[in-house]
Amino acid sequence: MSTDSARLAQIGTLRAQGYVVVPNFLTTERVRSLQGLARQELLARRVPLELEADLRYPGAPPSRSAAGGQTVRRLLDAYARNPEFAASISAPAIVAWMKAYFGEPVLMSRAHHNCLMTKHPDYGSLTGWHRDSRYWSFARDDLVSVWLALGPETTTNGALWFVPGSHAMEFSADQFDAQKFFRSDRADNAALLGTAQSPPLNAGDAVFFHSNTLHSAGLNRSDAVKFSLVSTYHARSNPPQAGSRSDSVPEVELG
Ligand SMILES: O=C(O)CCC(=O)C(=O)O
């Protein structure tokens, strides 16, 4: 299959199920280099970063001063953090994919994702069911994120789970809690969550997923930190709403 037809097939899968796994998206050399940089960045602890204790998701330390309270969750602003991160998340293969999906020029948000996501065996938290669009403000809920696995991701080390087709479903406000997590204690929600899938990823695989796709992720029960490079894209005709957090940082024009 040519690159163009493979991309169109991937876009078709994303449109149908809300996410698509693209195996071997990064070369082995690129993964090795990004992994090394990721470890350096974690050791250096340069700001901006987000700590598990700030989020307080299940499994996180209760405060910054508690045991494990300095555990990093996200090394933010991947785009400015290192030129190789910037090159990887604005790579021609991603731009071509997004232009084919949106059918127009695309931008990368620097306000959302744009991070090196870590998940630690100790003090790393799980993330409940949610739509990324819950706190994002754009003209339309039509953005696509790319999750680049820098190592294997499985249910053992806290891989993502997705609900197929949920990007296109209508939900009522009371199906979500006050923090806009999808409530798993409701029978209707639980039935839907029973259809969720956790695609295992190898180092260098990518998952493209829609901003309305319900997803979650578990705890890391392995003995190694998990690293993923995550970024988000939208069409030029779908700008962030003026004055919102989505509009708080200049975006990257990808043409
Ligand atoms: O790795 C995780 O816990 C999931 C992260 C996630 O879903 C998010 O940041 O939107």
The ligand as a Gaussian input file, in Angstrom:
#p B3LYP/6-31G(d) Opt

LIG

0 1
 O       -1.312000       8.483000      30.722000
 C       -2.399000       8.733000      31.238000
 O       -2.640000       8.516000      32.417000
 C       -3.488000       9.326000      30.369000
 C       -3.249000      10.737000      30.010000
 C       -4.449000      11.346000      29.340000
 O       -5.392000      10.689000      28.986000
 C       -4.489000      12.769000      29.108000
 O       -3.563000      13.484000      29.504000
 O       -5.473000      13.237000      28.489000

